Amino acid sequence: MQVDRGSYPDARTPWDHAAWRREAMGWLVEQLDRFEIRETGAMRVRVRPWSVIVRVEAAEPVWFKANPPGSAFEPALTRRLAELVPEHVLTPYAVDVERGWSLLPHGGQVLKEVEREPRHWEELLSQYAEFQRALVDRVGEFDQLGVPNGRLAVLPEIFDQLADEGLRKLRPELVDWCAELASYGIPDTLDHADLHENQIFYGSRYTFFDWGDAAVSHPFCSLTVPLDRVADQLGPDHVPRLRDAYLEHWPGDGPTLRRAADLACRLGTFGRATSWQRLFPGNTSIGDAGIAEALDRLR
């Protein structure tokens, strides 16, 4: 069985324990039998500090994913999203909520594999906004599933936990940003927190996946990552139009929404920073580097 450790050859994960491997692979084989999925080739394993993924070769590949404690909510969230908004997420074959395991279908071609044009980002951001709006009334359910809390009210507390001495002088300004953004009355919803071309399946209806970084937060915080990607890949001149394609789906006047988006993109750095903190609690070198990079845009 081929094992890919990427840039983390020394990372310690459950895959390193024979008992865990037997248990996980036993569960996987049971689910393959249950759904009559026939293997057509050798399994391939991808081991990362934030997950263990096994690709099963079949007529259509299927994927086993094991989440660490910091994102153990993902299987339950994935299952619930498939019930609420099935047109935009993967519907898992099976999940084990207690152990943080999922068996997922192949979603097709990821956006990274497409020659990306502005229209692709415009379409997916428009669809993502509608996806978020459909979930506004469900945030209480997501809290119960263990999805992290990234609401504006808790961001100053998160800042206090993460900021170094050089950043702490920004706390009063941060509090003001949170208060101003809250004053616009835009409801909280699900924030993917890492929405980029490797986390989106391409099609007439885009499919969003990999929810291990997700949080309940201000919706516009989700713009932080994709607008950075747009600027890098297409150029900064494309950012205003594609941002507005997303904002068109939210009630309010244009100047107010654009101001809200600017604030949320700054505050969206906390989604990335807290993910690094949650997913790497025992590896300060990886976690601290990720937190510092995420918070750097606040300086």
Helices and strands as residue ranges (DSSP letters): E 2-4, G 14-16, H 18-34, E 44-48, E 51-56, E 62-66, G 69-71, H 74-84, G 86-88, E 94-96, E 101-105, G 111-113, H 118-134, G 136-138, H 139-144, E 149-150, G 152-154, H 155-162, H 165-168, H 171-183, E 189-191, E 200-201, E 207-208, E 215-217, G 219-223, H 224-233, G 236-238, H 239-247, H 254-267, H 269-279, H 284-295, G 296-298
